[in-house]
């Protein structure tokens, strides 16, 4: 994809997911970014795939700019930021080129790394399927998240999620999620979490990587920013849940550590597409072999993009013992809404 086209495509994604402000910034750079600065030259000659499904180049730049705002390192940029999506184009044309020149080292460093978010509201999908499994099987859950980033979504049993007819999780939780609920009524149950852990090629720490995690939250989304700040503070004093490593290699070790009598739920949210084909194939092979032996009930749940053309991400439960995928509906990429369409709790799964 062309560099400027990738910024325009990212603008459309941001607007659709509630950040017209970031969308305007992306459109500005798509039109006016020049090679007058070292940062501009690097972006315009980017050697890889600049698209959101590849190197996410536009979001690398947006994260670097937001980090300057969050740290107060550039008052002019901060003043522009607080004007929101109505900021005049003339103001962007005045401030952005100066910022690229003034903060070259900072922005170059931000361009070096792919964006890593830990979108908290994806916990809505994980909680919905986790409680459905609790109600169906009546067994403790072991959670294993692939591509877990800072591990915030492994804490879904600790968050309070408002749903029709009640809430998931403790009412006293510092994190409260309020998704728009569509489709079938949710199952409200109390999960028994026997263990939870995750893996990431580059796990982020809720303290030392706090700025990086917050910087990738888009402009004009103060509620999303505040919610993530609270979740990071919750996770900070607790034991680390996420190991550094390859997802397949980690899962191979993890499968040998989980004992019978539980539901072992391997899960991932908007991560599967980024794994190499060899990694995905190895994970599927590991799970098929493990499901064929005496041990825990093993399932894999994904909240991922698909090619259906429908809104949001598909929620799918994969049963390796049967070699089948079971649809559970769809969910907004940022968890703002969920269309919950599970199979019946009783009887054979479809």
N, C-alpha and C positions, 0 to 999 in steps of 0.2 A: 504494500500500500504506500502511496505517496505520502511524504511527511506532512504536508499541509492538509491533505485529505484525512489523515489520521487524527489531527487536532479537531477537524470538523466533526468527524464521527464520534470522537470522545465528547464533544459538546452536546451532541444529540443524546448520548447515554446519560450525561450528567443532568440535562434538563428533564429527561424522562424519570429520573430517580430523585428529583426534588431539589436540584441545585442549579438554578438558572444563573446564579452568580459565577460559578465555576465554568458553566457553559459559555458565558460571555467572554471570560478570560481566554478560554480555548479558541473561540472564534477570532478574538483579537490577534492571538499569536499565529493562527492559521493564515491571516491576511497580511500581517505587518512584520512578523519576525524577519530579521535581516542578519547578514553576516558581519555587521559592524562590531559585534562583541564575540569573544571566544566562546561564550555559552551559545549564542545564536549560530555560530559556525558549526559547532559540534552537533547541535540539534538538526540543522539543515543537511548535514552530511552523515547522518546516523546510518551505520552499516547494517543494522539488523532489521527486524520487523517492528515498525513503530506502532502498530495497531494495539488496541486494548487486549486482544487475544494473544499478543506477542510480548514485546518489551514494554508496552504501556507508557510510551515516551511522554505523552502529554501529562499523564498523572505523575510521572517523575518530576517534571518541572513544577506542576501545581503543588506537590508536596514540599518541594524546596522553598517555594514562595510562602506557603502557609507556615512553615517552620520559622521563617523570618518574622512573620506576624506574631506567632505565639511567643517568641522570645523577646519581642520588642526591639529587634535588631535594626529595623528600618522604619522610623516614624512615618515617613511619607507613604510607604507601602501600607502601613497599618491604617493611616487615614483613608487611603483609597479603599481598603478592604471593608471598613465599617460603613461605607456608603452603599454597600449592597449591590444588587444587580442593576440598579438605575444609574450607576456611576457613568458620567459622560465619557465617550470614547476619547475625547481630547485629554482627559485626565489620565487614562491608561496610556495614551501615546506619549505623555510627558513622563510618567513615573516608571513604567516597565523598562524602557531602554536603560534608564539610569540604574535601576536595581540590578539588571543583568551585568552591568559593568562594575557596580560597587561591590557586589557579593559573588564575584566569579568563583572563588575557591569553594565557598559554601554550596553554590548551585551545581558546580562540577561534581562535587562529592555526592549530592542528591541524585544526579543523573547516573551515577555509577551503579545504583542498586534498584532493583524492581520494587514497585510499591508493595507494601505488606499491610493490609488492613486486617482487623479482627472484628468484623461487623457483628455487633452484639445481638441485634434483633434476629439473626439467623438461629439463635437459640429457640425461637418460637417453633421452627420446624423440628428441631431435635427433641424438644420437650414433648411435642404432640405425638411423635412416633414412640418416644421412650415410655410415655404413660400408656399408650395403646398396647405396647408389648407387655408392660407390667400387668395391665388388666387381662390380657389374653393368656399369659403363661403363668402369672403369679410367682415369678422367680426374681431373685436379685439381678441387677444389671451390672455388667462390666463394660465400660465405655473406652473405646480406642479410636482417637481421632487422627486422621491422616491430613497433613497440611494444617496443623493446629495453630500456627503463628504464636501468639502469646498465651493461648489456652483459655481465653475468656469464655468460649462457648462450651467448654467442658464443665463450666459451673452452672449450666442451665438448671439443675435441680435446686440451686441456691437463689435463682431469680424469681421474682413474683411476676407472673404473666397473667394479665386479665383476659379471660375467655368467657364466652356465654355460659352462664350458670355458675360461675365461680372464678377461681384462680388456680393456676399451677404455682406450686412453690410457696415458701413462707411469706406471710403478709408483712413481716418486719424486714424483708430484704431491702438493702439499699438501692437495688436496681429494680425498677418497675417497667415492664414492657406492656404496651397497649395496642396489639395488632388489630387491624380490621379483620374480623373472622367471617369467612364465607363457607358455604357448604355444610357438611354434617356437623352435628354437635360434637364437641371434644369429649374424650374420656378423661375424667378427673380422678386421679388415683394418687397414691403416695408411693413414689419409687424407692426401692431399697438399692442404693448404689454400693456395690461391693468393692469397686475399684474404678479409677479413671486415670487415663494417661494419654498423651499424644506425642506426635513426632512432626518435625519440620526440618527442612534442609537448613533453614536459618531461623531458629526460634528466637522470638523477641522477649526481652525481660520486661515485666510491667513497671520496673523502676528505671533501669538504665536505658531502656528503649522507649520510654514514655513519650518523648517528643516525636520520635519517628511515627509511632502509632497514631498519635493525635494529628500529626501533620497531614496524613492521607485522608482525613475526614474533610469533606468538601466545604467550600465557603458557603456561608448563609445557612448552616445547619447547626445552630447553637444547642438544640436539644440532643442531637446525636453526639456532639462534642462533650456535653456535660455528662451524658449517660456513660460514655466511654471513660471519662475521667473517674467517675465513681467506681466503675468496674475494675479499673486498673488499681485504684486504691484498695479495693477489696482483695484483689489477688496478691498485692505486693507482699504482705507479711506471711503468706501461706506457702507451703512447700511447692517447688517447681513441678509442674505437671508435664511439661513438654521437653522431650529429648531431642538432641540434634542428630540427624541421620537421614538415610534413604528410607522412604516409606515402606518399601517391600522388605528390606533387610530388618528394619525394626519390627514389622508385623510378624515376620518369621520367628523372631525371638519371643515376641509377645504371645503368640499362639501357644507356645510351650509353657507359658506361665499361668494360663487361665484354666481353672479346674472345672470339673463337672458341677451340675446343679445350678448353673447361672445361664442367663442370656448374654452372650458376648456380642455386643453391637459395635461393629466397625463402622465409622461414619466419616463423611467428608462433605464440606459445603463450598461450592465453587472452587474446587481444588483438583478434581479428577482430570479435567481437561489439560491441566498443566503438567501432569505426570507423563514421562516418556512412555511410548507404547510398550517397551520392554518392562517397565515398572508395573503398568496396569496388568499386563499379561501374567507377570510373576505373582502379583497379589491375587488375581483370580485363581491361579493354579494352587497357591498356598491354601486358599480358603476352601477350594473343592476337596483337596486332600484332607484338610483338618475336619471338614464337615462329615467326611466318610468314616471317621474314627470315633470311638467312644469318648465323649467329652461334652463340653457345653454346647448349647444350641447356638449356632454361629450364623449371624446375619450381617449384611452390609447395607447401610442406608446412605443414599446420596441426595443432596440438594444441588442440582447441576443444570447447566444450560443443555438444551437439546435442539433438534432441528424441526420441531413441530410448528414453529411460528406463533405459538401461544404465548401469552404474557407470562413473565416471570420464569422461574426455574421449576423443573420437574422434580417431584419428590418420589423416589423409587426405593423400594426395599428388595434387595437381591438375596435370594435363598440359595446358597451354593449346594446344599444337599439335594435340592430338586432341580437346580440349574435354571431357575426362572426369576423373572423380575415382576414385582407387584407394584402397581401404581397407587400412590397415596394423594394425588392431586398436585396442586401447584402453589408456589409461594413467591412473593416479591423478592427480588434479589437482595434487598435490604430489609426484608422481613416486615415491611409496613402492612402487608395483608397476607392472608393465607386462605387458600381455597382447599379445604380439607375434605378429601374423598377417599376414606379408608375402606378396606373390605370389612365385612361383618366380623364381629368379635368371635362369634361362634361358627362352627362348621369348617369345612375345608377352605383353605386359601385359594384364590382364583389362580 
